[in-house]
Structure formats: structure tokens, C-alpha cells
Amino acid sequence: MTVEFKHQPTVTLAEVADAAGVGESTVSRVLRNYGSFSEKTRDRVMAAVERLGYVPNRIAGTLASTGSRLVAFVIPSLSNIVFPDVLRGASAILEESGYQAVFSVTDYDSQREEALAAAMLAWRPAAVMLAGYEHTDGTLKILRASGCRIVELLDLDGAALDLAVGFSNLAAGRVSAEFLLRRGYRRIGYVGHDLNRDTRAGKRFSGFCATLGAGDAPLADREILAGASSVENGRLGLERLLARTPDLDAVYFSNDDMALGGYFHCLARGISIPSQLAIFGYNGLDIGRAMPQPLSTIRTPRVATGKIAAQLVVTNAPPQVVDLGFELIEGATA
């Protein structure tokens, strides 16, 4: 599947000067906050910067003739292995081709993503890689005006800006629900983290709930915890959920970290898995396979996502969407 994307030339200092009706040296002084200029002039310059999506070039013209060898990653988290796996896959390809990966972490904050994307683009990278399709209007503006390749990772439920590599989170949620329904579970709950910040987890939850409803087994209850996913939040979330709704026969977790916490809660309370309660995760982490009862989950191609994304950049591939799919791991906890 391909999508239409036209690269726009990088917005220049001269264009900002023309739009603001001042000279380039004045724009430079305003952006560096150095030298003399009036407040009115500053306002005109900054309005032009905002309107055009201009990002100052921190390395002046040094890359103009040779081309940038930097690839910037703006990722949500380093608290679990998911995004380090993506970086590991990409770095192997980039280093072989003489590129250098640099990264920053947003903590699932869209405004922080915008600020970090702007900071990365100031170094005029060859490409910027981000997680998912959901970005602020400001982020979209500066990405489209950047003139570099844009790669969106780990989601295909939306419209790509340029290149996209990953899989459908909606489909992952649907497949998870179908598996539990086929196994005969009907009183199913959910334990997750902040779905507004982690939009990909939100899409999985949406697909999961829609499939349960279509199977005449609507979601029985949910426990959504603030903050990032963690083993501790998974344990606490299942404890709260079962205190409210003790007759559940299965629980779907937003990811494997959370599911592992739920597993520990069951061990501590003597809840037999899966005869008393089934547990299902997402991501297919190594630790899930090493559990006494291997975790039932969805395995995602994280390293492959990074590798293919990097290959598309270093080969200057045309705009496209690459669907790597995912794998259902039946495990022993459901």
C-alpha cells in the first residue's frame, strides 16, 4: 500500500524575513534574542515563524553540500523494552550505512513531542522517526515543513505523513478478544494505563471492546490507572478490578508489563491461572515466555520495525506503508 506524499522544501530564513517584512539579519537577531529590535518587530517575526513552521538551523549551512547523516527518534518511553528494541533494530542498519541515531523521550506527552521534534529538526536530520500517527497540529506543521523524511512507527490505523512501518493496533485488540471468546470466556475485564496519552493502547482497547460486544460478551469491567504502564500498576490494577468484580473469568491487560503484575497478584492471592482467571497481554516480551506459565499474548515485530524503517530511510524509498503484522501467542495463561 502506498500513500501520496510530496516533500516540501525546507522553510528558509529568507522566507521568514519576507513574510515578516524585515531583513534576514533582523530575523537572525530575534531568533537568537541578541542585538536591537523592537517588540513589534519581534512579534512579526515570531508570527511568521509560527505560520511557516520554520525551525532554526543549528548547524548553519554545514550540511548543505554533504547531506545530514543524523536520524532522529522521538519516542514515548524507555521504561520497557519495546522502544529500545525498535532502536536496536534501526541502529544496526543505520550504522552500517554511516548514519547516526539520536533520540529523545516524550513520556507520552504530545506537547513534549512537539517541542522535542522541533529541537531535533533544528539539527536538520536526514529523517525523523516517531511513534504512531497522533501528533499535535504544531508537530504536523513542522514535520511537513522540514524537508526531511518522516517515519511513523508501530501503528497503521490512520494516514501516514510519508513512511510508516508497523501493524494495526485495532486488529491486535480484535484478535485478542476473538481468542478469549473462542476459549469460552464471557466475563472479561480490562486493566490498562492512561489511554489518552498512549493512543496505540487506546486503539487496541477500542478494537477489543468492539469485538466483545459483537460476540454478545460486552466488557464486564475495567480499571485504568494514571501514569505509565508498569508491573506494579498491573498488580494494583488487577487487585482493584477483582475487588469490584470478583466473578471475572479473564482479564486483558494493556501490555505484558501490566499482565506480569496481574500474574504476581494471582500468585500472591492463590488464584489459579487459567482455571480461575485467564490473563492475556500484549507485546510478546521475553519475560512472558520465561514465566512458569508462558504468557498468552500478542507478539509484535519491534526489532523488525526498526530495521525496515531504517532501510527505507537509507535507500531513500518512495512514500509507503509497510504492514508487518503480529503473532498470536497462545501461551498457558488463557
C-alpha positions in Angstrom: 0.0 0.0 0.0 1.4 3.4 -0.9 0.3 6.9 0.1 0.8 10.2 -1.7 3.3 12.5 -0.1 5.1 15.4 -1.6 8.2 16.6 0.1 8.1 20.3 0.7 11.4 22.3 0.6 12.8 23.4 3.9 11.5 26.8 5.0 14.4 29.2 4.9 15.4 32.3 6.9 14.8 34.4 3.8 11.2 33.2 3.6 10.6 34.2 7.2 12.2 37.6 6.5 9.9 38.1 3.5 6.8 37.0 5.4 7.7 39.4 8.3 8.7 42.3 6.1 12.1 42.6 7.7 15.7 41.7 6.7 17.3 38.3 7.3 19.7 39.8 9.8 16.8 41.1 11.9 15.2 37.6 11.9 18.5 36.2 13.0 18.8 38.7 15.9 15.2 37.9 17.0 15.7 34.2 16.9 19.0 34.5 18.8 17.4 37.1 21.2 20.6 39.2 20.6 21.0 42.8 19.4 18.4 45.5 19.0 14.9 45.1 17.7 11.5 46.4 18.8 8.8 44.3 20.5 6.6 44.9 17.4 9.3 43.5 15.1 9.8 40.5 17.4 6.0 39.8 17.3 6.0 40.0 13.5 9.0 37.7 13.1 7.6 35.1 15.6 4.2 35.2 13.9 5.9 34.4 10.6 8.0 31.6 12.2 4.8 30.0 13.6 2.8 30.4 10.4 5.5 28.9 8.2 6.6 26.2 10.6 10.2 27.4 10.5 12.8 25.6 12.6 16.2 27.4 13.1 19.2 25.5 11.5 21.6 24.9 14.4 24.4 23.8 12.1 24.0 26.7 9.7 24.9 25.5 6.2 27.5 22.9 7.1 25.3 20.0 5.9 24.0 21.7 2.8 26.6 20.1 0.5 27.2 16.8 2.2 23.7 15.9 3.5 22.9 15.0 7.0 23.8 11.7 8.5 21.7 12.1 11.6 18.4 10.2 12.1 16.3 11.5 15.0 14.0 9.3 17.0 11.3 11.0 19.1 9.9 8.1 21.2 7.4 7.8 24.1 9.3 5.8 26.7 12.4 3.8 27.7 10.7 2.2 30.7 10.1 -1.1 29.0 11.9 -3.0 26.2 9.5 -2.0 23.3 11.2 1.2 22.1 14.7 0.0 22.9 14.0 -2.9 20.6 13.0 -0.6 17.8 16.1 1.5 18.4 18.3 -1.7 18.4 16.8 -2.8 15.1 17.2 0.6 13.4 20.7 1.3 14.8 22.2 -1.8 13.2 21.1 -0.7 9.8 21.9 3.0 10.2 25.4 2.4 11.5 26.2 0.1 8.5 25.2 2.9 6.2 27.1 5.6 8.0 24.2 7.2 9.8 24.0 8.2 13.4 20.8 7.7 15.5 19.9 10.3 18.2 16.8 10.1 20.3 14.6 11.9 22.8 11.8 10.7 25.1 8.4 12.3 25.3 6.9 10.4 28.2 3.7 10.1 26.1 3.2 13.8 26.3 2.1 15.2 22.9 3.2 18.8 23.7 6.6 17.5 24.7 6.7 15.5 21.4 6.2 18.8 19.6 9.0 20.6 21.5 11.4 17.7 21.0 10.6 17.3 17.3 11.4 20.9 16.8 14.6 20.6 18.8 15.6 17.6 16.7 14.7 19.2 13.4 16.9 22.2 14.3 19.9 19.9 13.5 18.5 19.1 10.0 18.4 15.3 10.3 18.0 13.1 7.3 14.9 11.6 8.9 12.7 11.8 12.0 11.0 8.7 13.4 8.1 9.0 15.7 5.6 6.6 17.3 2.1 6.4 15.9 0.0 8.8 13.8 -1.4 11.1 16.5 0.5 14.4 16.7 -0.4 18.0 17.6 -1.1 20.4 14.8 2.1 22.1 15.6 4.1 18.9 15.3 2.4 18.2 11.9 3.2 21.7 10.7 6.9 21.5 11.5 7.2 17.9 10.1 5.6 18.9 6.8 7.9 21.9 6.5 11.1 20.1 7.5 12.0 18.8 4.1 13.3 15.5 5.7 11.9 12.0 5.6 9.2 11.3 8.3 8.7 7.7 9.5 5.8 6.8 11.8 6.3 3.6 13.7 4.2 0.8 15.4 0.8 1.8 14.1 -1.1 1.7 10.8 -4.5 2.9 11.9 -4.6 6.3 10.3 -3.0 8.3 7.5 0.8 8.3 7.2 2.7 11.6 6.5 5.4 9.8 4.5 6.7 6.4 5.5 5.0 4.1 8.1 6.1 0.8 9.4 4.2 -1.4 11.9 0.9 -3.1 12.3 -2.8 -2.4 13.2 -3.4 -1.9 16.9 -7.1 -2.1 16.3 -6.6 -5.5 14.7 -4.4 -6.6 17.6 -7.2 -5.7 20.0 -9.8 -7.6 17.9 -7.6 -10.7 17.6 -7.1 -10.7 21.4 -10.8 -10.6 22.0 -11.5 -13.3 19.4 -9.0 -15.6 21.1 -10.6 -15.2 24.5 -14.1 -15.7 23.1 -13.1 -18.9 21.3 -11.7 -20.2 24.6 -15.2 -19.8 26.1 -14.5 -16.7 28.3 -17.5 -14.4 28.8 -16.9 -12.4 31.9 -13.9 -10.4 30.7 -12.3 -7.3 32.3 -9.5 -5.0 31.3 -6.6 -3.5 33.2 -4.7 -0.7 31.5 -2.7 2.6 31.8 -3.5 6.1 30.5 -5.3 5.5 27.2 -5.5 9.2 26.3 -1.7 9.5 26.3 -0.9 6.1 24.9 -3.2 6.3 21.8 -2.0 2.9 20.5 -3.1 1.2 23.7 -6.4 3.1 23.3 -6.9 1.7 19.8 -6.3 -1.9 21.0 -8.8 -1.3 23.7 -11.3 0.0 21.2 -10.9 -3.0 18.9 -11.1 -5.4 21.9 -14.3 -3.9 23.3 -16.0 -3.8 19.8 -15.2 -7.5 19.3 -16.5 -8.5 22.7 -19.7 -6.6 22.1 -20.2 -8.2 18.7 -19.7 -11.6 20.4 -22.5 -10.9 22.9 -20.0 -10.7 25.8 -19.5 -6.9 26.4 -16.7 -5.9 28.7 -17.7 -6.6 32.3 -15.4 -4.0 34.0 -12.2 -2.0 33.6 -9.5 -0.5 35.7 -7.5 2.3 34.1 -4.5 3.6 36.1 -2.9 7.0 35.7 0.7 7.2 34.5 2.8 4.8 32.6 2.5 1.1 32.4 4.4 -1.0 34.9 4.5 -4.3 36.7 3.3 -2.6 39.9 0.4 -0.9 38.2 -0.6 -4.2 36.7 -0.7 -5.8 40.1 -2.6 -2.9 41.7 -5.0 -2.7 38.8 -6.0 -6.3 38.9 -6.4 -6.1 42.7 -8.8 -3.2 42.4 -10.7 -4.8 39.5 -11.3 -8.1 41.3 -12.3 -6.3 44.5 -15.1 -4.7 42.5 -15.9 -7.5 40.1 -14.8 -10.9 41.6 -16.6 -13.1 39.1 -14.4 -12.3 36.1 -13.1 -15.3 34.2 -10.5 -13.4 32.1 -8.6 -10.1 32.1 -7.0 -8.4 29.1 -4.0 -6.2 30.0 -2.7 -3.2 28.0 0.7 -4.8 27.7 2.9 -7.6 29.1 4.4 -5.5 31.9 0.9 -4.9 33.3 0.0 -8.6 32.7 3.1 -9.7 34.6 1.9 -7.6 37.6 -1.5 -9.3 37.3 0.2 -12.7 37.3 2.1 -11.8 40.5 -1.2 -10.7 42.2 -2.7 -14.1 41.3 0.3 -15.9 42.8 0.1 -13.9 46.0 -3.7 -14.5 46.4 -3.7 -18.1 45.4 -5.8 -17.5 42.3 -5.3 -20.4 39.9 -4.4 -19.5 36.3 -6.1 -20.1 33.9 -8.7 -22.3 35.7 -10.0 -19.5 37.9 -8.8 -16.5 35.9 -7.2 -16.2 32.5 -4.6 -13.5 31.7 -3.8 -12.0 28.3 -1.1 -9.4 27.5 0.4 -7.6 24.5 3.9 -7.2 23.1 5.3 -10.8 23.5 8.2 -9.8 25.7 10.9 -12.4 26.5 10.0 -12.3 30.2 6.5 -13.5 29.3 7.9 -16.6 27.6 10.1 -17.3 30.7 7.2 -17.3 33.2 6.3 -20.6 34.9 3.2 -20.5 32.7 4.1 -18.7 29.4 2.0 -15.6 29.0 -0.8 -15.7 26.4 -0.2 -12.5 24.4 0.3 -10.8 21.0 4.0 -10.7 19.8 4.9 -7.5 17.9 7.8 -7.2 15.5 9.6 -4.4 17.3 13.2 -5.1 16.1 12.0 -5.7 12.5 10.1 -2.4 12.6 13.3 -0.6 13.4 15.3 -2.4 10.8 12.8 -1.9 8.0 12.2 1.8 8.9 16.0 2.4 8.8 16.3 0.6 5.4 13.6 2.8 3.9 15.5 5.9 5.0 19.0 4.9 3.9 17.6 3.7 0.5 15.5 6.9 0.1 12.5 4.7 -0.6 9.3 6.2 -2.0 6.5 7.0 0.4 4.8 3.8 1.6 3.2 1.9 4.4 4.7 -1.4 5.5 2.4 -3.8 7.4 4.5 -6.3 9.4 1.5 -7.8 11.2 1.8 -9.5 14.6 1.7 -13.0 16.0 -0.9 -14.5 18.4 1.0 -16.5 21.2 -1.5 -18.9 22.8 0.7 -19.4 25.9 -0.6 -21.0 29.0 -2.3 -18.2 30.9 -5.6 -18.3 28.9 
